[in-house]
């Protein structure tokens, strides 16, 4: 009788240990996924900023060219 109770307690402890391990793994996966999403979002934000900076530079260059041509067009 005492042996059976001890086996049941040992089985219960093992079950609880497995559940705790599974919960820890799930939490770790969720943290890793959240960190991955954050890295991707930051990378996309940096890429957008670079694209916008490139577009602003192109607009400045066009404006400079048009500014150069304006006196010729106005005088024509």
C-alpha positions as CSV (number, residue, x, y, z in Angstrom):
1,X,0.0,0.0,0.0
2,X,2.7,2.5,1.0
3,X,4.7,1.5,-2.1
4,X,1.7,2.2,-4.4
5,X,1.2,5.6,-2.8
6,X,4.9,6.4,-3.2
7,X,4.7,5.4,-6.9
8,X,1.7,7.6,-7.4
9,X,3.4,10.5,-5.8
10,X,6.5,9.9,-7.9
11,X,4.4,9.7,-11.0
12,X,2.6,12.9,-10.1
13,X,5.9,14.7,-9.4
14,X,7.2,13.5,-12.8
15,X,4.0,14.7,-14.5
16,X,4.3,18.1,-12.8
17,X,7.9,18.4,-13.8
18,X,7.1,17.6,-17.5
19,X,4.3,20.2,-17.5
20,X,6.6,22.8,-16.0
21,X,9.2,22.0,-18.6
22,X,6.7,22.2,-21.4
23,X,5.4,25.6,-20.0
24,X,9.0,26.9,-19.9
25,X,9.6,25.8,-23.4
26,X,6.4,27.5,-24.6
27,X,7.3,30.7,-22.8
28,X,10.8,30.6,-24.3
29,X,9.4,30.1,-27.8
30,X,7.0,33.0,-27.4
31,X,9.8,35.3,-26.2
32,X,12.0,34.2,-29.1
33,X,9.2,34.8,-31.5
34,X,8.4,38.3,-30.0
35,X,12.1,39.2,-30.2
36,X,12.3,38.0,-33.9
37,X,9.2,40.1,-34.8
38,X,10.8,43.1,-33.1
39,X,14.0,42.6,-35.1
40,X,12.1,42.3,-38.3
41,X,10.1,45.4,-37.6
42,X,13.2,47.4,-36.7
43,X,14.9,46.2,-39.9
44,X,11.9,47.2,-42.0
45,X,11.8,50.7,-40.3
46,X,15.5,51.2,-41.1
47,X,14.9,50.1,-44.7
48,X,11.9,52.5,-45.0
49,X,14.1,55.4,-43.6
50,X,16.8,54.6,-46.1
51,X,14.4,54.5,-49.0
52,X,12.8,57.8,-47.9
53,X,16.3,59.4,-47.6
54,X,17.2,58.2,-51.1
55,X,13.9,59.7,-52.4
56,X,14.5,63.0,-50.7
57,X,18.0,63.2,-52.1
58,X,16.6,62.5,-55.6
59,X,14.0,65.2,-55.2
60,X,16.7,67.7,-54.1
61,X,18.8,66.8,-57.1
62,X,15.8,67.3,-59.4
63,X,15.0,70.6,-57.7
64,X,18.6,71.8,-58.2
65,X,18.5,70.9,-61.9
66,X,15.2,72.7,-62.3
67,X,16.5,75.7,-60.4
68,X,19.5,75.8,-62.7
69,X,17.2,75.7,-65.8
70,X,14.6,78.3,-64.5
71,X,16.6,81.4,-65.6
72,X,17.0,80.0,-69.1
73,X,13.3,79.2,-69.4
74,X,12.2,82.5,-67.9
75,X,14.4,84.4,-70.3
76,X,13.3,82.5,-73.4
